[in-house]
Amino acid sequence: MNTMSHRGYTARVELDDRDNIFVGRILGIRGIISFHGETVARLRAEFSQAVDEYLAECEERGLEPEKPASGKLLLRVPPEIHGKALVVAQAAGKSLNQWATDVLRSALRGR
């Protein structure tokens, strides 16, 4: 997956082979914000403009802009996985939250 970032927002970028343009969509928020460009430079400019316009519109309306992530993560896992993870975390001298954060950080390293 190809991505780009601007002001804390990340977008997925793909080539639309049919229309011969690059298209992007901001990830991690409920709203749909998309953009496109015929060149990488134009795509970057359109992405920046889309984010900036979104933030300006939120400010005009007195709304808090959606953040790509709140820092709260609710997972539903089978009880046996939950139990094993808890034991492994405690054996490492960590809370389940600390352990899960370390595991996720390790899995995402280099991405």
C-alpha positions in Angstrom: 0.0 0.0 0.0 1.3 3.4 -0.9 0.7 6.2 1.6 1.4 9.9 2.1 1.1 12.1 5.2 0.2 15.7 5.9 -0.5 17.4 9.3 -1.0 14.0 11.1 -3.3 12.6 8.5 -2.4 9.6 6.2 -3.9 8.8 2.9 -3.8 5.6 0.8 -2.8 6.3 -2.8 -3.6 4.1 -5.9 -3.3 4.4 -9.6 -6.6 4.6 -11.4 -5.6 2.8 -14.6 -8.8 3.5 -16.4 -8.7 7.3 -16.0 -4.8 7.4 -15.9 -4.7 9.4 -12.6 -3.6 8.9 -9.0 -6.4 8.8 -6.5 -6.1 9.0 -2.7 -8.3 8.7 0.3 -7.6 9.8 3.9 -7.5 6.9 6.3 -8.5 6.6 9.9 -11.5 8.9 10.0 -15.2 8.2 9.5 -15.6 10.9 6.9 -14.7 10.3 3.3 -12.1 12.7 2.0 -10.7 11.8 -1.4 -8.5 13.6 -3.9 -6.7 13.0 -7.2 -4.0 14.2 -9.5 -2.4 13.4 -12.8 1.1 13.6 -11.4 2.7 12.8 -8.0 3.3 16.5 -7.4 -0.3 17.4 -8.2 -1.5 14.5 -6.0 0.6 15.8 -3.1 -0.8 19.3 -3.5 -4.4 18.1 -3.7 -3.9 16.0 -0.6 -2.5 18.9 1.4 -5.3 21.1 0.1 -7.9 18.5 1.1 -6.6 18.2 4.6 -6.2 22.0 5.0 -9.8 22.6 3.7 -11.2 19.9 6.1 -9.5 21.5 9.1 -10.6 25.0 8.0 -14.2 23.9 7.6 -14.2 22.3 11.0 -12.9 25.5 12.5 -15.5 27.6 10.7 -18.3 25.3 12.0 -16.8 25.2 15.5 -16.3 21.4 15.3 -13.4 19.4 16.6 -11.7 17.8 13.6 -11.6 14.0 13.6 -8.2 12.7 14.5 -6.9 9.6 12.7 -6.8 7.8 16.1 -7.9 8.6 19.6 -5.4 6.3 21.4 -8.2 4.0 22.6 -8.4 0.6 21.0 -11.1 -1.9 21.8 -10.3 -5.5 20.7 -12.6 -8.5 20.8 -10.6 -11.7 20.9 -11.4 -15.2 22.0 -11.2 -15.8 25.8 -8.2 -18.2 25.4 -6.2 -15.6 23.5 -7.1 -12.9 26.1 -6.0 -15.3 28.9 -2.7 -16.2 27.3 -1.9 -12.6 26.5 -2.6 -11.6 30.1 -0.3 -14.3 31.4 2.5 -13.4 29.0 2.1 -9.7 29.9 2.2 -10.4 33.6 5.2 -12.7 33.2 6.9 -9.8 31.5 6.0 -7.5 34.4 3.7 -5.4 32.3 0.0 -4.5 32.2 -1.9 -6.0 29.3 -2.1 -2.6 27.8 1.6 -2.0 28.0 2.3 -5.4 26.5 -0.2 -5.0 23.7 1.3 -1.6 22.8 4.8 -3.1 22.6 3.5 -6.0 20.4 1.7 -3.6 18.1 4.7 -1.2 18.0 7.0 -4.2 17.1 4.6 -5.4 14.4 4.5 -1.9 12.8 8.2 -1.2 12.9 9.4 -0.3 9.5 6.0 0.5 8.0 
